[in-house]
Amino acid sequence: MKRLIAMFAAGVLLCVCGAARADRSSSLHRKGHNVLVGLDTEFSVPLGNYSDVNSVGAGAIVTGELPLLDAVSATARVGFQAHADRTIAGLGSHVHAIPFLLGARYNVSGDRQGIFGAFELGMFDLMSSVDRRAGGGAITTTTSNDVRFGMGVGVGLQQDRWSLRVNVHTQDVSNFGSSVVLTGGIGCQFASF
């Protein structure tokens, strides 16, 4: 399932970016464009206590970026992260996430290329599923859907329309140490409005 999701996300990303105009003279990063729209793939690894109930995941994130200054942009990201089951003693659990994040991005070189840093905060819609062993050995599944406030920081590398990014997010600030996820992925900005 993880491979299928990753292959699907990579295929969508390549198709979208392949359809984008390739000539550098009409680069999306020149002055005068308002909002840059893109698609990021994400691979995520839960850290600490969170890895006891959640396993690795993958997903896709739609991104929007509004350049405010040469080096600073406002960002918005929304997507889906599917996680594989963490199975212990025949019982499984996972937490899928839908992040709705707003943030800021600072480009070190000032020309929207090269190294950048990012800060984000927003809501995470966490969809949990936990198997429990009931009396008589029967297994029951309990599901829940919780919306939590989260935040994170990241660093990345931008090259023309393509970016490589690594983030650390807490998906629930009130349980900071029990909801930390390391994510990384490749992104492509394919349109501007």
C-alpha positions in Angstrom: 0.0 0.0 0.0 2.9 2.4 0.9 4.5 1.8 -2.5 1.3 2.3 -4.4 0.7 5.6 -2.6 4.2 6.8 -3.2 4.2 5.7 -6.9 0.8 7.4 -7.4 2.0 10.7 -5.8 5.3 10.6 -7.8 3.4 10.0 -11.0 1.0 12.8 -10.4 3.8 15.1 -9.6 5.8 14.2 -12.7 2.7 14.5 -15.0 1.8 17.9 -13.6 5.3 19.3 -13.8 5.9 17.8 -17.2 2.8 19.7 -18.5 4.2 23.0 -17.2 6.0 25.1 -19.7 9.7 24.2 -19.7 11.4 27.3 -21.1 13.3 29.2 -18.5 12.5 32.6 -20.0 9.0 32.3 -18.5 10.2 31.2 -15.1 7.5 31.4 -12.4 10.0 33.1 -10.1 10.3 36.4 -12.0 8.8 39.5 -10.5 5.2 40.3 -11.3 3.6 37.0 -10.4 1.1 36.9 -7.5 0.5 33.4 -6.2 2.6 30.4 -7.1 0.8 27.0 -6.9 2.5 23.7 -6.6 2.4 20.1 -5.5 4.7 18.4 -3.0 5.1 14.7 -2.3 5.7 13.8 1.4 7.3 10.9 3.1 6.8 11.0 6.9 8.3 9.2 9.9 6.7 9.6 13.4 9.2 10.2 16.1 9.4 9.4 19.8 6.2 8.1 21.5 4.2 8.8 18.3 6.0 5.9 16.6 4.5 3.5 19.1 1.0 4.0 17.5 1.9 5.2 14.0 4.1 4.0 11.2 5.7 5.6 8.2 3.5 7.4 5.7 3.3 9.1 2.4 1.1 11.7 0.8 0.7 14.7 -1.4 0.4 18.4 -0.5 -1.0 21.2 -2.6 1.0 24.4 -2.0 0.4 28.1 -2.5 3.0 30.8 -2.1 2.6 34.6 -2.2 6.0 36.4 -2.6 5.9 39.4 -0.2 9.5 40.6 -0.5 12.5 39.3 -2.5 13.4 36.9 0.3 10.1 36.4 2.2 6.9 34.6 1.1 3.6 33.7 2.8 2.7 30.1 2.3 -0.4 27.8 2.5 -0.3 24.0 2.3 -3.1 21.4 2.4 -3.0 17.7 1.6 -3.3 14.2 2.9 -0.8 11.9 4.6 -1.7 8.2 4.7 0.2 6.1 7.3 0.8 2.3 7.4 -0.4 0.3 10.4 1.9 -0.1 13.4 1.3 -3.7 14.4 2.2 -5.0 17.8 1.1 -8.5 19.0 -1.3 -8.8 16.2 -3.1 -5.5 16.9 -2.7 -2.5 14.6 -3.1 1.2 14.8 -2.4 4.2 12.5 -3.1 7.9 12.4 -3.8 9.5 8.9 -3.5 13.3 8.7 -4.9 16.1 6.7 -2.8 19.2 7.3 -4.1 22.8 6.8 -1.1 25.0 7.3 -0.3 28.7 6.9 3.3 30.0 7.2 6.2 32.0 6.1 9.2 31.1 4.0 12.6 32.9 4.0 14.9 32.5 1.0 18.6 32.9 2.1 19.8 34.2 -1.2 16.9 36.6 -1.7 16.2 35.5 -5.3 13.9 32.6 -4.5 16.6 30.1 -5.4 18.8 28.0 -3.2 18.4 27.4 0.5 15.2 28.4 2.4 13.7 28.1 5.8 10.0 27.8 6.6 7.7 28.1 9.6 4.1 26.8 9.6 1.2 26.6 11.9 -2.4 25.4 11.4 -4.8 22.5 11.9 -4.2 18.8 11.5 -7.3 16.6 11.0 -6.1 13.3 12.6 -8.0 10.2 11.7 -7.1 7.4 14.1 -7.8 3.7 14.0 -6.9 1.3 16.9 -7.5 -2.4 17.2 -8.3 -3.7 20.7 -8.7 -7.3 21.9 -12.1 -7.7 23.7 -13.2 -10.4 26.0 -13.2 -13.8 24.4 -10.3 -12.9 22.1 -12.4 -10.9 19.6 -10.7 -7.9 18.0 -12.6 -4.6 17.8 -11.5 -1.5 15.9 -12.1 1.9 17.4 -11.8 4.9 15.1 -11.8 8.6 15.9 -11.4 11.9 14.1 -9.8 14.8 16.0 -8.8 18.3 14.8 -5.7 19.6 16.5 -3.5 22.7 16.4 0.0 22.0 15.2 3.2 23.8 14.0 6.5 23.1 12.5 9.8 24.3 10.9 11.6 23.2 7.8 14.5 23.8 5.6 14.8 23.2 1.8 16.5 23.8 -1.4 14.7 25.5 -4.4 16.0 25.1 -7.9 13.9 26.8 -10.6 10.4 25.2 -10.1 11.6 22.2 -8.1 12.2 22.0 -4.4 13.5 19.5 -1.9 12.2 20.0 1.7 12.6 18.5 5.2 10.2 19.5 8.0 9.6 18.7 11.7 6.0 19.1 12.7 4.1 18.5 15.9 0.5 17.6 14.9 -0.8 18.5 18.4 0.8 21.3 20.3 -1.0 20.3 23.6 0.7 16.9 23.3 3.9 18.2 21.8 6.3 15.3 22.5 3.7 12.6 21.6 2.9 13.9 18.1 6.1 14.8 16.4 6.6 13.8 12.7 9.7 14.2 10.4 8.6 14.8 6.8 10.5 15.2 3.6 9.7 15.4 0.0 10.1 16.8 -3.5 7.9 19.5 -4.8 7.1 21.4 -8.1 5.6 24.8 -8.6 3.5 24.5 -11.8 1.3 27.6 -12.1 1.1 31.2 -11.1 -1.9 33.5 -10.8 
